[in-house]
């Protein structure tokens, strides 16, 4: 059943595109994804296809404008495949109509890849992220700063959060309750045992700059091994090592490919071709940052509160399980991984 904002958006869609963009709608298809936006694929009367985002009233429109401005900067300056935003007739990227905000972009080709990274895809992802970070190093840092509780938050509070998740899962009658209890017990043990040691060997300073801030598998479209689109910038100030490690050690790849280390090293080597200015202390730290980030994140432990369609909810459950495997593998091999990361030089993709 469609909610009120979706129904109002259906009614307003043709008027918004006609009045503010000077185009006519032939047909529209609702895309069941996104939490802050209602998304539609639209065919225009001249057969062009566009993607239209309608922001919910609860969305932070100032942050949305920052994100789209940064996306356009990366498309124009770094020549990366972000969707071209259509300015409205006033030259604005966001269009405000009756309290709602709209964004129109080119429709991008490709698909979200559901399988682990291949070597060529890992290399292309690394090249694009490096190119983006190199360009964004000179971009004014956004006011919104990505939280780093993995670096500073209390371990005791993180452990308490795992208990709250169990309570929530029981109230939601989560069928995975027994397995979830087991996994969260492991998480509590990992937090107590590993976090102080992991934090003690982090560099005192890590490069902080403007970033995509949600550069993950689900926000990349691919055609085979070629990345065709980078979607859904959050447009925040974040740590480059965090953004690099998060995609290099993609849980889908780490949990499901025996060659996950090779993929990660190839991605980082390609990244350094385009962004050789990232200090090697940050490169070495990206795996350590990733495992700390995962230890402090409970995203996907429960799913009912997100009200997702069944396919998306199932994928989120899988993502949670893959994160648990990724934590175990990174903890077991971290010293070797960091030694290999330290040895990478730009363009050296022949290492194991």
Legacy VTK file of the C-alpha trace (Angstrom):
# vtk DataFile Version 3.0
C-alpha trace
ASCII
DATASET POLYDATA
POINTS 352 float
0.000 0.000 0.000
1.387 3.400 -0.971
1.869 6.010 1.749
0.404 9.518 1.529
3.630 11.144 0.305
3.954 8.621 -2.517
0.352 9.180 -3.623
0.813 12.968 -3.555
4.018 12.541 -5.527
2.226 10.501 -8.185
-0.310 13.296 -8.511
2.335 16.057 -8.677
4.899 14.320 -10.883
3.622 15.464 -14.275
3.005 19.007 -13.017
6.491 19.315 -11.498
8.244 18.128 -14.661
6.069 20.226 -16.929
6.103 23.459 -14.921
9.682 23.390 -13.629
11.586 21.398 -16.267
9.574 21.996 -19.428
9.089 18.300 -20.267
6.055 16.043 -20.422
5.677 12.634 -18.767
4.645 9.648 -20.882
4.899 7.007 -18.135
6.378 6.520 -14.668
7.456 3.472 -12.674
7.855 3.489 -8.891
11.213 2.064 -7.763
10.884 0.403 -4.325
14.127 1.605 -2.763
15.379 4.417 -0.570
14.301 5.616 2.866
14.584 9.411 2.530
13.359 9.493 -1.066
10.551 8.145 -3.237
12.110 7.128 -6.548
10.609 6.825 -10.018
11.889 5.887 -13.451
10.175 8.203 -15.888
9.814 8.046 -19.662
9.243 11.446 -21.229
7.040 12.189 -24.213
10.160 12.503 -26.399
11.241 8.981 -25.271
14.099 10.173 -23.062
14.326 8.407 -19.704
15.085 10.136 -16.423
15.282 9.191 -12.766
13.228 11.322 -10.391
13.760 11.528 -6.634
11.061 12.985 -4.411
12.408 13.767 -0.934
10.253 12.959 2.050
9.302 15.810 4.340
11.593 14.373 7.035
14.679 14.636 4.786
17.442 17.151 5.454
17.229 19.234 2.280
20.317 21.288 3.075
22.335 18.077 3.250
20.656 16.786 0.086
21.702 19.930 -1.800
25.272 19.548 -0.509
25.354 15.943 -1.710
24.074 16.744 -5.216
26.430 19.704 -5.572
29.346 17.440 -4.679
28.136 14.756 -7.092
28.078 17.325 -9.903
31.548 18.569 -8.939
32.924 15.024 -9.192
31.233 14.449 -12.556
32.594 17.650 -14.044
36.002 17.864 -12.360
37.020 14.236 -11.783
35.126 12.859 -14.806
33.547 10.041 -12.825
30.187 8.534 -13.832
27.735 10.254 -11.528
24.210 10.957 -12.817
23.895 14.357 -14.506
21.473 16.472 -12.488
18.921 18.433 -14.494
18.749 22.039 -13.298
15.213 23.355 -13.185
14.142 26.482 -15.042
15.643 28.616 -12.246
18.981 26.809 -12.487
18.504 24.998 -9.161
19.385 21.338 -8.539
16.542 20.847 -6.030
13.008 21.878 -6.911
10.634 22.798 -4.073
6.925 22.298 -4.739
4.228 22.370 -2.069
6.687 21.519 0.706
8.309 18.612 -1.151
11.701 18.581 -2.892
12.450 16.953 -6.241
15.618 16.068 -8.157
15.713 14.939 -11.793
18.756 13.133 -13.199
19.751 11.190 -16.266
18.936 7.506 -15.955
22.191 5.555 -15.659
22.876 2.181 -17.227
24.098 -0.884 -15.342
23.001 -2.838 -12.313
23.907 -3.245 -8.667
26.234 -6.251 -8.625
25.193 -8.974 -6.209
28.295 -11.160 -6.529
31.833 -10.660 -5.115
34.214 -8.290 -6.880
36.330 -9.530 -9.760
39.889 -8.249 -10.200
39.007 -5.894 -13.101
35.992 -4.508 -11.246
38.038 -3.996 -8.080
40.647 -2.103 -10.098
38.035 0.114 -11.756
36.408 0.881 -8.406
39.809 1.794 -6.953
40.627 4.078 -9.873
37.307 5.926 -9.590
37.482 6.352 -5.826
41.083 7.555 -6.050
40.132 10.055 -8.746
37.241 11.309 -6.610
39.354 11.657 -3.464
42.104 13.482 -5.376
39.580 16.014 -6.688
37.691 16.327 -3.401
40.867 17.029 -1.433
40.493 20.646 -2.604
36.708 20.768 -2.097
35.415 22.766 0.902
34.783 20.212 3.689
31.017 19.870 4.262
29.643 20.940 7.624
28.165 17.479 8.172
30.948 15.275 9.566
30.770 11.473 9.406
30.741 10.086 12.946
33.741 8.062 14.112
32.376 6.306 17.173
34.571 3.343 16.212
37.500 5.561 17.192
36.269 7.244 20.352
33.032 5.699 21.680
32.879 3.795 24.930
33.170 0.019 24.575
30.707 -0.369 27.452
28.116 1.681 25.542
28.656 -0.405 22.437
28.099 -3.566 24.476
24.912 -2.062 25.942
23.735 -1.352 22.391
24.000 -5.050 21.535
21.695 -5.836 24.468
19.176 -3.287 23.186
19.252 -4.976 19.778
18.326 -8.304 21.367
15.387 -6.709 23.160
14.209 -5.148 19.908
14.579 -8.435 18.036
12.484 -10.237 20.646
9.729 -7.605 20.379
9.779 -7.988 16.590
9.549 -11.796 16.908
12.657 -12.085 14.768
12.931 -15.727 13.593
16.744 -15.479 13.850
16.691 -14.658 17.562
18.803 -17.618 18.751
21.434 -17.109 16.042
21.406 -13.368 16.657
21.986 -13.947 20.377
25.031 -16.068 19.530
26.457 -13.516 17.099
25.971 -10.615 19.485
27.691 -12.540 22.259
30.650 -12.907 19.892
30.448 -9.165 19.159
30.579 -8.320 22.849
33.629 -10.529 23.284
35.330 -8.916 20.270
34.618 -5.428 21.578
36.173 -6.224 24.947
39.130 -8.152 23.567
40.178 -6.362 20.401
39.117 -2.710 20.431
41.794 -1.353 22.818
44.548 -3.109 20.840
43.159 -2.016 17.477
42.805 1.593 18.570
46.272 1.746 20.107
47.947 1.275 16.698
45.879 3.780 14.736
47.779 6.827 13.457
47.234 9.925 15.571
46.068 11.760 12.456
44.167 10.448 9.474
43.301 12.487 6.378
39.835 14.044 6.715
38.187 15.566 3.646
35.010 15.842 1.613
33.852 12.392 0.551
30.988 10.411 -0.915
30.478 8.947 2.594
28.403 5.969 1.378
30.691 4.516 -1.299
29.521 0.904 -1.115
28.567 -1.908 -3.504
24.874 -0.981 -3.442
25.599 2.567 -4.638
27.603 1.430 -7.659
26.134 0.321 -10.984
28.176 -1.917 -13.273
28.052 -3.342 -16.764
30.210 -6.434 -16.481
33.424 -5.261 -14.824
32.982 -1.589 -15.737
31.461 0.777 -13.180
28.851 2.806 -15.043
27.447 4.924 -12.212
28.242 6.165 -8.720
25.000 6.970 -6.931
23.623 8.536 -3.760
26.367 10.754 -2.377
25.860 11.637 1.262
28.312 14.500 0.838
30.004 14.553 4.224
33.436 15.230 5.641
34.929 11.825 6.351
38.213 9.955 6.704
39.720 8.848 3.394
41.073 5.650 5.016
37.574 4.742 6.211
36.026 5.240 2.766
38.850 3.316 1.068
38.807 0.381 3.501
35.040 0.118 3.507
34.929 -0.680 -0.220
38.270 -2.537 -0.452
37.067 -4.982 2.206
33.511 -5.177 0.875
31.696 -7.798 3.012
30.060 -9.437 -0.021
33.543 -10.147 -1.390
35.330 -10.967 1.876
32.623 -13.399 2.991
32.129 -15.164 -0.344
35.406 -15.189 -2.274
38.586 -17.114 -1.413
40.447 -14.349 -3.261
39.148 -11.448 -1.203
42.621 -10.295 -0.123
43.798 -10.159 -3.724
40.765 -8.062 -4.688
41.363 -5.650 -1.814
45.042 -5.172 -2.662
44.275 -4.656 -6.356
41.657 -2.027 -5.451
44.048 -0.147 -3.161
46.852 -0.289 -5.744
44.530 1.170 -8.377
43.344 3.832 -5.934
46.932 5.000 -5.402
47.418 5.457 -9.140
44.813 8.229 -9.036
45.447 9.489 -5.496
49.137 9.012 -4.680
48.919 11.825 -2.130
47.156 9.692 0.499
49.822 9.058 3.188
50.958 5.472 3.563
50.000 5.556 7.234
46.390 6.024 6.058
46.711 3.280 3.424
48.061 0.846 6.003
45.334 1.814 8.480
42.379 1.272 6.122
41.887 -2.400 7.093
42.167 -1.634 10.819
39.694 1.227 10.466
37.302 -1.101 8.622
37.259 -3.782 11.294
36.773 -1.168 14.027
33.924 0.397 12.055
32.254 -3.001 11.635
32.644 -3.840 15.320
30.767 -0.681 16.317
28.036 -1.028 13.688
24.849 -3.012 14.350
23.218 -2.115 11.036
21.126 -5.023 9.780
21.047 -6.942 13.058
17.297 -6.329 12.999
15.349 -5.310 9.923
11.667 -4.830 10.728
12.103 -1.170 11.721
13.159 -0.234 8.166
9.870 -1.400 6.585
11.715 -2.643 3.495
10.263 -4.732 0.668
11.009 -8.435 1.163
13.897 -8.621 -1.369
15.622 -5.643 0.256
15.012 -7.000 3.759
16.471 -10.361 2.747
19.530 -8.632 1.283
20.003 -6.665 4.508
19.903 -9.885 6.557
22.539 -11.334 4.245
24.622 -8.171 4.601
24.552 -8.516 8.396
25.739 -12.140 8.176
28.514 -11.202 5.732
29.698 -8.461 8.065
30.164 -11.034 10.829
32.317 -13.186 8.569
34.305 -10.116 7.486
35.077 -9.187 11.094
36.410 -12.685 11.800
38.592 -12.777 8.695
40.021 -9.311 9.144
40.848 -9.958 12.796
42.546 -13.254 11.926
44.710 -11.816 9.129
45.134 -8.150 10.032
48.896 -8.186 10.601
49.568 -9.817 7.223
47.095 -7.521 5.474
48.719 -4.405 6.914
52.168 -5.601 5.875
50.896 -6.126 2.320
49.177 -2.731 2.262
52.411 -1.070 3.357
54.259 -2.695 0.445
51.845 -1.502 -2.265
53.108 1.066 -4.719
50.892 2.791 -7.304
50.194 0.497 -10.203
51.634 -2.604 -8.534
48.699 -4.956 -8.990
50.711 -8.175 -9.199
50.898 -8.793 -5.477
48.899 -11.633 -3.878
LINES 1 353
352 0 1 2 3 4 5 6 7 8 9 10 11 12 13 14 15 16 17 18 19 20 21 22 23 24 25 26 27 28 29 30 31 32 33 34 35 36 37 38 39 40 41 42 43 44 45 46 47 48 49 50 51 52 53 54 55 56 57 58 59 60 61 62 63 64 65 66 67 68 69 70 71 72 73 74 75 76 77 78 79 80 81 82 83 84 85 86 87 88 89 90 91 92 93 94 95 96 97 98 99 100 101 102 103 104 105 106 107 108 109 110 111 112 113 114 115 116 117 118 119 120 121 122 123 124 125 126 127 128 129 130 131 132 133 134 135 136 137 138 139 140 141 142 143 144 145 146 147 148 149 150 151 152 153 154 155 156 157 158 159 160 161 162 163 164 165 166 167 168 169 170 171 172 173 174 175 176 177 178 179 180 181 182 183 184 185 186 187 188 189 190 191 192 193 194 195 196 197 198 199 200 201 202 203 204 205 206 207 208 209 210 211 212 213 214 215 216 217 218 219 220 221 222 223 224 225 226 227 228 229 230 231 232 233 234 235 236 237 238 239 240 241 242 243 244 245 246 247 248 249 250 251 252 253 254 255 256 257 258 259 260 261 262 263 264 265 266 267 268 269 270 271 272 273 274 275 276 277 278 279 280 281 282 283 284 285 286 287 288 289 290 291 292 293 294 295 296 297 298 299 300 301 302 303 304 305 306 307 308 309 310 311 312 313 314 315 316 317 318 319 320 321 322 323 324 325 326 327 328 329 330 331 332 333 334 335 336 337 338 339 340 341 342 343 344 345 346 347 348 349 350 351
